Amino acid sequence: MNPQVISVEPKAEHKVLLTFDNQEVRIFDMSSYIDRSSFFKQLEDEEYFKTVRVSLGSVQWKNGQDLSPHTLYSKSKLLSSLSGSA
């Protein structure tokens, strides 16, 4: 089972800083999703992008754009581990 998102912080260049319940802090780049899918096109707007929130162990924007916890975890880059094991 994949770790669940417990906090999210929008960053520049369509990235989100994610903290997972396994204490890992990871960065996920939404750019390629925005570029290839009309479903995510609204995320190009910086102010709208900032509306991201944690939802059911994942992240979601106001109009329903979301990704699975598996995608967020497996395609993100590890920055640190709050438990000190990374």
LINGITA-V704741 format. One record per run of one state. SS is the DSSP state (hx for helix, st for strand, lp for the rest). FROM is the first residue (numbers start at 1). TO is the last residue. If there is no record, write none. Layout:
{{SS FROM TO} {SS FROM TO}}
This chain:
{{lp 1 4} {st 5 11} {hx 12 14} {st 15 20} {lp 21 23} {st 24 29} {lp 30 30} {hx 31 36} {lp 37 37} {hx 38 44} {lp 45 45} {hx 46 49} {lp 50 52} {st 53 55} {lp 56 57} {st 58 60} {lp 61 65} {st 66 67} {lp 68 68} {hx 69 74} {lp 75 76} {st 77 81} {lp 82 86}}
